[in-house]
Structures are given as C-alpha cells and as structure tokens.
Amino acid sequence: MKYITRTTATVMVFIAAIICLRADLSVSAQFPIRIPSISRRPATTPSTTQPNNSGGDQDAMRRNFINEFGKYRESVYALMQVHDPRLQVGNTSYGPPTDKSQWVKVMAELAEIDAACKSKYAGMTDTPRQIEIGELNRLPATWCTIAANRFEYEKKGKISEVARSARNVTDQITRFLRNVENEPEERIGLEAQLMFWETDKWKASIFTKLKPMFAEFDMEVPDDFLNEYINSGYALRDKRIKTGESRSFQMPPYKDTAIETWVRSQYQRQTPGIKILKMGSSYSEWKIFKNRVGIPTSRTKRGWALLQVPGRPICQAREWIVKQDYAGGGRYTGNKIDSLGATGILMKCQ
C-alpha cells in the first residue's frame, strides 16, 4: 500500500508538470521568438566559354593580367600615343620604336598579349573611373585594344617616326609656301608653279628625297604623305588666281625689237608651246656696269612679257634680263640670258 502511494504521488507530480508546461507555452505563443533565416547563395559553376564579368571577378582578372603581362608594358607604351594621345604614364613620354630590332620585339610581345586577351582574359573591361584618368597602367583592357590593332598602329607609328627624320624636307615645303603667301608682289616661283599645276611631277621629285628615309623602316612612301602640303598649296593657288583675274598687264614704256625678238626665242626654247602675248623694255638704253676703276664690265637690258604658259588657267607676267659682257675697245659680246623670270605674277590674258 505504501508503494502504491509513492507511485501515485509521482504520477501526480508528472501530470502537474505537464499542466504547467502547457500554461507556459500558451503564454509564450502570444510573443513568438523570430529567428532570422540565413539564405543560401546558389552554387555557381564558372563557364568555360564565357567569362564571369562581376565586379570581383573583373578586379581579379585585371590584377592577374597585369601580373602576367606587366613585363611587356614598354611594348604597349610604344604605341599608346598612336592609339590615343590623351593616354599617360606618369610624367614620362613614350613613342614608337626608332629602329627595326625594337619593332620586332614590340610586335612579338603585343601578339602574345593579343592571344591572351582573346582567350583567358576575354571580356575584361576597364573601370570607368580609370578611363577618365587615362593612366595606362590601370587600363588593362586598353592594352588588349592596342595589341589587337598593332598592325595598323605599326604602320602609323613608323610613318610618324619617318616624318620626324623627314622634317628637313617637309619644313622646306612649309617655308616656300610661306614665302609665296608673303611675297609682296604676289610672284609665284617655278617650284610653286610646279606644285600648283604639275603636282604629280612635283610630288615625284619630293618622293625621291623621302624614299631612302622610308626604306629604313622597310616601307614605301604613302601616296597621301604630302597631301597636307598640297592642299595648302591649292588653297594658295586658288587665292592667287582669283586676284590675278582682276589684274591687267602694264606695258613697259620702251621697245627694242631686236632684243625682244631674241628674248621671245629664248622663252619658246625654254617652254615649248608658250605664247608671248605682249612684251616691252624697261630701259631705253643699255645699263652699263663698271668696276672700281671705271672700266665697263657688262651691260644689261630688262623688260616684261605677258606669257600664256601651257597648262596654266591664267596668264602671267615675267621679268626678263639680257646681259652682254664687255669685250674691250667699246665692244660687247653677244646676248645671253641673265634671267627669264623665275617667278610670275598671275593676270588676265590680253
């Protein structure tokens, strides 16, 4: 009987505990505990054909690229200005190679970069903020662009280098055009006339000087290499023609039929097909030149002629000078040309 009482007591305690627990649960159900859920990031498998272009992967790709190809940075620098003159590398300036062996090295290293850019680094981009800065060392995708365009940039780079060595030729062209522009009487010399109206012949003469310079880089002179100067010449030519169309020939005041007939023959021998429309002498008598002790040395006559030169759209006036050397005893030698006018002034044909 005593045993049963203990058992009953134990059961009653157990039941009471259950009743208390339910009461507690009932109360707590009014204030539930919220446990934040932790979302799982879906597993991704990097594609074997398409690069992952997320920010982190792009940063890693850029770092890996520079680590691998930073050793070739000078080859990229060599063509950076050809690609975009705004690019910079600190305060140092870089330019294309100046000899063949350097070019071989640059092209080989850029070819290696290009192959990697099209495979393991495909899809690599530059960050917009670095593009604005223009610091090449932080623009690995731009390295890829330079490498991909290396053949085009090689040609441009070589031309720019040859252009530097050709400055003595091109500067001469610039100077003579400036002289024509600033000539007070608007005279046009023979070289300018050749450039203006026989451009192919003028161009061929300049190319003869340029060819050895381009040959050093195994290149032919590009056909358009002188276009900038030719176009400037054409603009000046058209300006002179427009002015010349309103200008008339002024006949010199004197005539010397014998001398002028001889001068005509010299013009015709010098330029087949030329027409001498008008001619006159500036002196009524010979102008005599003497030495320090008063002995004659020579005498000259000069004048002007209105000429219609083949291949010219407008006439021009040229000054001529005939010279005779002193032969002693008051006698002079035969006529010789001192000048048939190396320059002409454009004007109307009359």
C-alpha positions as CSV (number, residue, x, y, z in Angstrom):
1,M,0.0,0.0,0.0
2,K,2.9,2.3,0.8
3,Y,4.4,1.6,-2.7
4,I,1.1,2.5,-4.4
5,T,1.0,5.8,-2.6
6,R,4.5,6.7,-3.8
7,T,3.7,5.8,-7.4
8,T,0.5,7.8,-7.3
9,A,2.4,10.8,-6.0
10,T,5.0,10.5,-8.7
11,V,2.3,10.4,-11.4
12,M,0.5,13.4,-9.9
13,V,3.8,15.4,-9.9
14,F,4.4,14.5,-13.5
15,I,0.9,15.5,-14.5
16,A,1.2,18.8,-12.7
17,A,4.4,19.5,-14.5
18,I,2.8,18.9,-17.9
19,I,-0.1,21.2,-17.0
20,C,2.4,24.0,-16.0
21,L,4.4,23.5,-19.3
22,R,1.2,23.9,-21.3
23,A,0.4,27.0,-19.5
24,D,3.8,28.4,-20.2
25,L,3.5,27.5,-23.9
26,S,0.2,29.2,-24.1
27,V,1.6,32.5,-22.7
28,S,4.7,32.4,-24.9
29,A,2.7,31.8,-28.0
30,Q,1.5,35.4,-27.8
31,F,5.2,36.7,-28.2
32,P,6.9,34.4,-30.7
33,I,10.7,34.4,-31.0
34,R,11.7,35.4,-34.5
35,I,14.9,33.6,-35.7
36,P,16.4,35.3,-38.8
37,S,16.6,33.0,-41.8
38,I,20.0,32.6,-43.5
39,S,19.6,32.4,-47.2
40,R,22.0,30.1,-49.1
41,R,23.8,31.6,-52.1
42,P,23.2,29.4,-55.1
43,A,26.2,27.5,-56.1
44,T,27.6,28.7,-59.4
45,T,29.8,26.9,-61.9
46,P,32.2,29.2,-63.8
47,S,31.5,28.9,-67.5
48,T,34.3,27.5,-69.6
49,T,33.3,29.7,-72.6
50,Q,32.0,32.9,-71.1
51,P,34.0,35.0,-68.6
52,N,32.4,36.0,-65.3
53,N,32.0,39.8,-65.5
54,S,31.0,40.5,-62.0
55,G,32.9,43.3,-60.2
56,G,35.0,41.0,-58.1
57,D,35.9,38.7,-61.0
58,Q,36.8,41.7,-63.2
59,D,39.1,43.1,-60.5
60,A,40.8,39.7,-60.1
61,M,41.1,39.4,-63.9
62,R,42.7,42.8,-64.2
63,R,45.2,42.0,-61.4
64,N,46.1,38.7,-63.0
65,F,46.5,40.3,-66.4
66,I,48.9,43.0,-65.1
67,N,50.8,40.4,-63.1
68,E,51.3,38.3,-66.2
69,F,51.9,40.9,-68.8
70,G,53.4,43.8,-66.9
71,K,56.8,42.7,-68.2
72,Y,55.6,43.8,-71.7
73,R,54.4,47.2,-70.6
74,E,57.1,49.1,-72.6
75,S,55.8,47.5,-75.8
76,V,52.3,48.8,-75.0
77,Y,53.8,52.2,-74.2
78,A,55.4,52.3,-77.6
79,L,52.0,52.5,-79.3
80,M,49.9,54.2,-76.6
81,Q,50.1,57.7,-78.3
82,V,49.2,56.2,-81.6
83,H,46.1,54.7,-80.0
84,D,45.1,57.8,-78.0
85,P,47.4,60.9,-77.5
86,R,45.5,61.5,-74.2
87,L,46.9,58.4,-72.5
88,Q,49.6,58.9,-69.9
89,V,52.1,57.1,-67.9
90,G,53.2,59.4,-65.1
91,N,55.3,62.3,-66.4
92,T,57.2,60.2,-68.9
93,S,56.6,60.4,-72.7
94,Y,56.8,57.4,-74.9
95,G,56.8,57.0,-78.6
96,P,57.1,54.3,-81.3
97,P,60.4,52.4,-81.7
98,T,63.2,54.1,-83.8
99,D,64.8,51.0,-85.3
100,K,63.9,47.6,-86.8
101,S,65.0,45.4,-83.9
102,Q,62.8,47.3,-81.5
103,W,59.8,47.0,-83.8
104,V,60.3,43.2,-83.9
105,K,60.3,43.0,-80.1
106,V,57.2,45.2,-79.8
107,M,55.2,43.3,-82.3
108,A,56.1,39.9,-80.9
109,E,55.1,40.9,-77.3
110,L,51.9,42.6,-78.5
111,A,51.0,39.4,-80.4
112,E,51.3,37.4,-77.1
113,I,49.1,39.9,-75.3
114,D,46.5,39.8,-78.0
115,A,46.3,36.0,-77.9
116,A,45.7,36.1,-74.1
117,C,43.2,38.9,-74.4
118,K,41.1,36.8,-76.8
119,S,41.2,33.6,-74.6
120,K,41.8,33.6,-70.8
121,Y,41.1,37.4,-70.5
122,A,38.2,37.7,-72.9
123,G,35.6,40.1,-71.6
124,M,38.0,42.0,-69.4
125,T,37.0,45.7,-69.2
126,D,38.5,48.9,-67.9
127,T,36.8,50.6,-64.9
128,P,35.0,53.9,-65.9
129,R,36.8,56.0,-63.3
130,Q,40.2,54.8,-64.6
131,I,39.2,55.6,-68.2
132,E,38.6,59.2,-67.2
133,I,42.0,59.4,-65.6
134,G,43.7,58.0,-68.6
135,E,46.6,56.3,-66.7
136,L,47.5,53.4,-69.0
137,N,48.9,51.2,-66.3
138,R,45.4,51.0,-64.8
139,L,43.7,50.2,-68.1
140,P,44.4,46.6,-68.9
141,A,41.6,46.3,-71.4
142,T,43.1,49.2,-73.3
143,W,46.3,47.1,-73.5
144,C,44.2,44.5,-75.3
145,T,42.9,47.0,-77.7
146,I,46.3,48.3,-78.6
147,A,47.6,44.7,-79.0
148,A,44.6,43.9,-81.3
149,N,45.3,46.9,-83.5
150,R,49.1,46.5,-83.5
151,F,49.4,46.2,-87.3
152,E,47.5,49.3,-88.1
153,Y,49.4,51.2,-85.3
154,E,52.7,49.8,-86.5
155,K,52.1,51.5,-89.9
156,K,51.1,54.8,-88.3
157,G,53.9,54.6,-85.8
158,K,56.5,54.1,-88.4
159,I,55.1,56.9,-90.5
160,S,55.3,59.2,-87.6
161,E,58.9,58.3,-86.9
162,V,59.9,58.7,-90.6
163,A,58.1,62.1,-90.6
164,R,60.5,63.2,-87.9
165,S,63.5,62.4,-89.9
166,A,61.8,63.9,-93.0
167,R,61.3,67.3,-91.3
168,N,64.2,68.8,-93.2
169,V,62.2,68.1,-96.4
170,T,58.7,69.0,-95.2
171,D,60.0,72.1,-93.4
172,Q,61.4,73.3,-96.7
173,I,57.9,72.9,-98.3
174,T,56.4,74.8,-95.5
175,R,58.9,77.7,-95.8
176,F,58.5,78.1,-99.6
177,L,54.7,78.1,-99.3
178,R,55.0,80.8,-96.6
179,N,57.3,82.8,-98.9
180,V,54.7,82.6,-101.7
181,E,52.0,83.7,-99.3
182,N,54.0,86.6,-98.1
183,E,55.5,87.7,-101.4
184,P,54.6,91.5,-101.6
185,E,54.1,91.5,-105.4
186,E,52.4,88.0,-105.3
187,R,55.0,86.5,-107.6
188,I,54.9,82.7,-107.9
189,G,58.2,80.9,-108.3
190,L,58.8,77.9,-110.6
191,E,58.7,75.4,-107.8
192,A,55.3,76.7,-106.6
193,Q,54.0,76.7,-110.1
194,L,55.1,73.1,-110.5
195,M,53.3,72.2,-107.3
196,F,50.2,74.1,-108.2
197,W,49.8,72.9,-111.8
198,E,52.0,69.9,-112.3
199,T,51.5,68.3,-109.0
200,D,52.5,64.7,-110.0
201,K,55.8,65.9,-111.3
202,W,56.5,68.0,-108.2
203,K,55.4,65.1,-105.9
204,A,57.7,62.7,-107.7
205,S,60.7,65.0,-107.1
206,I,59.9,65.2,-103.3
207,F,59.3,61.4,-103.1
208,T,62.8,60.9,-104.4
209,K,64.1,62.6,-101.3
210,L,61.7,60.7,-99.0
211,K,62.2,57.2,-100.3
212,P,65.5,56.4,-98.5
213,M,64.0,57.6,-95.2
214,F,61.0,55.2,-95.5
215,A,63.3,52.4,-96.8
216,E,65.0,52.3,-93.4
217,F,61.7,51.0,-92.0
218,D,61.0,48.7,-94.9
219,M,58.2,51.0,-96.1
220,E,57.1,52.7,-99.3
221,V,56.2,56.4,-99.1
222,P,52.4,56.5,-98.6
223,D,50.8,58.2,-101.6
224,D,49.0,60.7,-99.4
225,F,52.0,61.6,-97.3
226,L,52.2,65.1,-98.9
227,N,48.5,65.8,-99.1
228,E,48.5,68.3,-96.3
229,Y,51.1,70.5,-98.1
230,I,49.5,70.0,-101.5
231,N,46.1,71.1,-100.1
232,S,47.7,74.2,-98.6
233,G,49.3,74.9,-101.9
234,Y,46.0,74.5,-103.8
235,A,44.3,77.0,-101.4
236,L,47.0,79.5,-102.0
237,R,46.9,78.8,-105.8
238,D,43.1,79.5,-105.9
239,K,43.7,82.7,-104.0
240,R,46.3,83.9,-106.4
241,I,44.1,83.0,-109.4
242,K,41.2,85.0,-108.0
243,T,43.4,88.1,-107.6
244,G,45.0,87.6,-111.0
245,E,41.7,87.6,-112.8
246,S,41.3,91.3,-111.8
247,R,44.9,92.3,-112.7
248,S,46.0,93.7,-116.1
249,F,49.4,93.7,-117.8
250,Q,51.1,97.1,-117.8
251,M,53.2,97.6,-121.0
252,P,56.8,98.8,-120.3
253,P,57.5,102.2,-121.8
254,Y,60.1,101.2,-124.4
255,K,60.6,98.9,-127.3
256,D,63.8,97.2,-128.6
257,T,62.7,94.9,-131.4
258,A,66.0,93.1,-131.9
259,I,66.4,92.3,-128.2
260,E,62.7,91.4,-127.7
261,T,62.7,89.1,-130.7
262,W,65.7,87.3,-129.3
263,V,64.0,87.0,-125.8
264,R,60.9,85.5,-127.5
265,S,63.0,82.8,-129.0
266,Q,64.5,82.0,-125.6
267,Y,61.1,81.7,-123.9
268,Q,59.9,79.4,-126.7
269,R,63.1,77.2,-126.4
270,Q,62.7,77.0,-122.7
271,T,59.0,76.2,-122.6
272,P,57.6,74.6,-125.8
273,G,54.1,75.8,-126.6
274,I,54.4,79.0,-124.6
275,K,52.7,82.1,-126.1
276,I,54.2,85.6,-125.7
277,L,51.2,87.9,-125.9
278,K,52.9,91.2,-125.1
279,M,56.5,92.4,-124.4
280,G,58.3,95.6,-123.8
281,S,61.6,97.1,-122.4
282,S,62.0,98.9,-119.2
283,Y,65.2,100.8,-120.4
284,S,65.6,103.0,-123.4
285,E,69.3,102.4,-123.4
286,W,71.6,99.7,-122.0
287,K,72.5,99.9,-118.4
288,I,76.3,99.8,-118.1
289,F,78.1,98.3,-115.1
290,K,81.7,99.3,-114.3
291,N,84.5,98.1,-111.9
292,R,86.1,100.3,-109.2
293,V,88.5,102.0,-111.7
294,G,85.7,102.9,-114.1
295,I,86.2,100.2,-116.7
296,P,82.9,98.7,-118.1
297,T,82.3,95.0,-117.1
298,S,78.9,94.4,-118.7
299,R,75.6,95.9,-119.7
300,T,72.0,94.8,-119.4
301,K,68.5,95.5,-120.7
302,R,65.4,94.3,-118.9
303,G,61.7,94.3,-119.6
304,W,58.5,92.4,-119.0
305,A,56.5,89.9,-121.0
306,L,52.9,88.7,-120.8
307,L,53.0,84.9,-121.2
308,Q,50.4,82.2,-121.7
309,V,52.1,79.1,-120.3
310,P,50.7,75.7,-121.3
311,G,48.7,74.0,-118.5
312,R,48.1,77.3,-116.7
313,P,44.5,78.6,-116.4
314,I,45.6,82.2,-116.4
315,C,48.4,84.3,-117.9
316,Q,51.3,85.7,-116.1
317,A,53.8,88.5,-116.3
318,R,57.5,87.6,-116.0
319,E,60.5,90.0,-116.0
320,W,63.4,89.2,-118.3
321,I,67.0,90.5,-118.3
322,V,69.5,90.3,-121.2
323,K,73.2,90.7,-120.5
324,Q,76.3,91.4,-122.6
325,D,79.8,91.2,-121.2
326,Y,82.4,93.9,-122.0
327,A,84.9,92.7,-124.7
328,G,87.2,95.8,-124.6
329,G,87.6,98.6,-127.1
330,G,84.0,99.8,-126.6
331,R,82.7,96.4,-127.8
332,Y,80.4,93.9,-126.1
333,T,79.8,90.1,-126.5
334,G,76.6,88.7,-127.9
335,N,73.3,88.4,-125.9
336,K,73.0,85.9,-123.1
337,I,70.1,85.4,-120.7
338,D,70.6,86.8,-117.2
339,S,67.0,85.9,-116.3
340,L,63.8,84.8,-118.0
341,G,61.9,85.3,-114.8
342,A,61.9,82.5,-112.3
343,T,58.7,83.9,-110.9
344,G,55.4,85.1,-112.5
345,I,52.6,87.4,-111.5
346,L,49.2,86.0,-112.4
347,M,46.9,88.3,-114.5
348,K,44.4,88.3,-117.3
349,C,45.3,87.2,-120.8
350,Q,45.0,90.3,-123.1
